[in-house]
Amino acid sequence: MIRKIKSYIEQNNMLEQGDRIVIGVSGGADSICLLHVLNGLSSEYELFLQVVHINHGIRGEEADRDESFVKCFCEQRGLEFQSFTYDVTALAMQEGLTCEEAGRKVRYDAFFDMCRQKQCNKIAIAHNRNDNAETVLFHLFRGSGIRGISGIEAKREMVQGDRSITLIRPLLDTSRAEIEEYLGSEGIKYLTDSTNLSDDYSRNKIRNQILTYATREINQQSVAHIASAADSLREIEDYLNQNIQYHYESIVRQKKQSYLVDVKELSTEHIVLQKGIIRKLLETLAGASKDLEAKHVEAVLELIDKQVGKQIHLPYDIIAERDYDDIRVFCSALVQEESPPTAPLPIRLRIPGRTEAAFAGKYVEAELINYKNSDPVPKSSCAKWIDYDKIENAVEMRTRREGDYLQINASGGRKKLKDYYIDHKVPLKERDNQLLLADGNHIIWIPGSGERMSEKYKVDAATSKVLLIKMFDMEVYKDDES
């Protein structure tokens, strides 16, 4: 068995010369076996081993017995030992977690804390092949996707703060029966956690009832076959993730604190890639995967066939809404922080002169020129020629307000600004911040993408004086002055 474990360690590149390893040891067969194996390899790899034992404050005297046993085990072998005690039940109630979730949290907090104290670069955990099979079934019964049923990773990177720690599981290809048989043959004592024998927890029911029945009544190799299937699924998941990343970069783009998903591009992909792209996006915004379920991914995809403006609310304050060509996904708290509290006041254009519209990051230069019919009118997205004599009020730079309109033809036909935005599929979130050049409620010019100038103010044969407007980005203005 030792040769088998060492081979698995080498196959997964778990150990390097001089590694400093925190080992989680409960006193049970698995963790005692892990400690025994790594201690046996310590001279070959020049390892530093730091044993950490967690007292969860649940089992009273039995928990104290376990702590004393592990401490004595380490002292007999000259190993570093440190115990941590937590009130897991109280923490679970305080943070709304199950006792299992709270227990996992305090364990990894303790492991990372000890890594910082002892400058350790790895954490070793005693999960075995049975644990892997139990995890696969647990996630399968809960409705997990391929990630959940691909089981436990042999090795992975964990990040906390500015530190990256490698988590290794050297026993993951070894069964519980093999471990117990080996310890018995070597005369190595271990303890049995009484909570593992009860069926109070879901995982215990899977271990004690479902897997026991499957091994006895269906196939003696049930555990090995489930673990093998998990390995195959993990390979498939790795391949999918590479493809998801490739397509994600071309379909999803970030705009400030929001992410825009190109609906047309997304719709052309296979449904597996669609789901993978949306899940990756949601996890990016949430910074976690917990509580993000398949139903949330499917709800976002359903927006493809919904009308513009349709919204859904997801965990972590995430909102997804249908725009014209995109699905916009954002965290409501972050977007509220970046939005201006009030609409900017109208800014009267200085004619001639330079006027800043800081709220839009723009500035305008205006000059008056005499016009002759023979002069060509240039076409530019950042400069406009306007018939100055047709302006009835002061020219203002502002955002939209009730009653705004444009003249859409030479005969005087009008269109409400709201209808113009709808016709040109201007996203809802951009309309309130769109910079406009206005003459009262009459919009002279809508700069930028999808720009439009009102027909009323265009230069014609009767024009004698032109208001020449040039618009620039504020950054350019600052560069010119520096």
Residue, then its C-alpha position, 0 to 999 in steps of 0.5 A: m500500500i505504501r508503494k501505491i500511495k507513493s506512486y500516486i504522490e509522484q504521479n500528481n507531483m504532490l511533493e517537492q524537496g524541502d516542502r513545509i506541510v501542514i497536516g490535518v490529523s483527527g486521530g482517525a484511521d485516514s489521518i493517522c495513515l497520512l501522517h505515518v506515510l508523510n513522516g516516512l517520506s520526510s527524510e527522502y524529501e527533506l519535509f517539515l511536518q506541522v500537525v494540526h488537530i481541530n477540536h470542534g467542541i461537539r463531542g465533549e470528552e471524546a473530543d478531548r480524548d482525540e486531541s490527547f491521542v494525536k498529541c501523544f502520537c506526535e510526541q512519540r515521533g518528535l513531530e510538531f503539534q498544534s491544536f485549535t478549539y472552536d465552538v462550531t455549533a455556535l458559529a453555525m447558528q451565527e453565520g447560518l451554516t450547517c455544522e458540517e459547513a462551519g466545521r470545514k470553515v474553521r478547519y481551513d482557517a486553522f490550516f491557513d493560520m498555521c501555514r502563515q505561522k510556520q511558513c508552510n507551502k502545502i496542506a495535506i488532507a486525508h481524503n480517501r477513495n471512499d470519501n471521493a465516492e461519497t462526495v460524487l453521490f452527495h453532489l449527484f443527489r443534490g442536483s450538481g452539474i459535472r463539476g460536482i460529480s467529478g469528485i475531489e481533486a488530488k491537488r489544487e491551489m487555494v488562495q487566502g489573502d496574498r498567499s497561495i497554498t497547495l492542497i494535496r490528498p495523497l490517499l485519494d486513490t486508496s480505499r478505507a479498507e486498505i488503510e485500516e488493513y495496513l494500520g492493523s498489520e503494522g500495529i498502528k493504533y487509531l480512533t473511531d469518531s462516534t459521529n461517523l457511525s450515526d446517520d444524522y448527517s447526509r454523508n454518513k447515510i451515503r457511507n453507512q447505508i447506500l455505499t455499504y448496500a451497493t458494495r454488498e448487493i450490487n458490485q464489490q468494486s462499487v466505490a472504485h468504479i464511482a471514483s474512476a467515473a469521477d476521474s473521467l468526468r474531471e478530465i472532461e471538465d478540464y477540456l470543457n473549461q478550456n473551451i469555455q474560457y476561449h469562447y467566453e473571451s469573445i462573447v462576454r465583455q466588461k463595461k465598468q462594473s457590468y458584463l455584457v453577453d452578446v446574445k447572437e454569438l451566445s445563441t450559436e454555441h452548443i448548450v453545454l458551452q452556453k451554460g458554462i459561459i454563464r456559470k463562469l460569468l456568475e462566479t466571476l461576479a459573485g467571487a464564489s460558486k456556493d449557492l449558484e445552481a443550474k437553475h440560475v444559469e438556465a434563468v439567465l439563458e431564458l432571457i435570450d427569448k425575453q423582451v427588452g427590459k426583462q430582469i431576473h434577480l440571483p444570489y449575491d445581489i446579481i441582476a441579469e437583464r435583457d438589452y437589445d443585443d446583449i444580456r447585461v449582468f451586474c451586481s446591484a450594489l456595485v452599479q449603484e456605487e458607480s452611478p451618479p446620485t443626480a442628473p447633471l444640470p444643463i450647461r450653456l454652450r459658450i459661443p464662441g469658446r470652449t465649454e466642458a461637460a465633465f459629467a460626460g468626460k467631454y468638452v466642446e469648442a464652438e465658433l461662428i463662421n459665415y457660410k456660402n452656398s458653395d462651401p462643402v459641409p464636412k461629415s464627421s462624428c465629432a464635428k457638426w455644422i449647425d444653422y445658427d439662425k434657426i436656434e431659438n434658445a440658448v444651446e445647452m449640453r445636458t442629458r435627456r428630460e421629459g418632452d425631448y424630441l427631434q425633427i426627422n424630415a425636412s417637412g417638420g415631422r417629429k419623433k420623441l427622443k424616447d422613441y428614437y432610443i427604442d428604434h435605434k436599440v440604445p440600451l436602457k442604462e445608457r439613455d440617462n447618461q447620453l450627452l445631448l446638445a439641445d435647443g429647449n426640448h428640441i434636440i439638435w445633436i446626439p453625439g457618439s455611437g448611433e449619432r443623429m442630428s435634427e433635420k431642422y438645424k442642418v445647413d441648407a441653401a438659406t443658411s448664412k451663419v454656421l455654428l461649428i461644433k467640435m467635441f473632444d474627450m476630456e483626456v485629450y483636453k488635459d493632454d493639450e494643456s500639459 
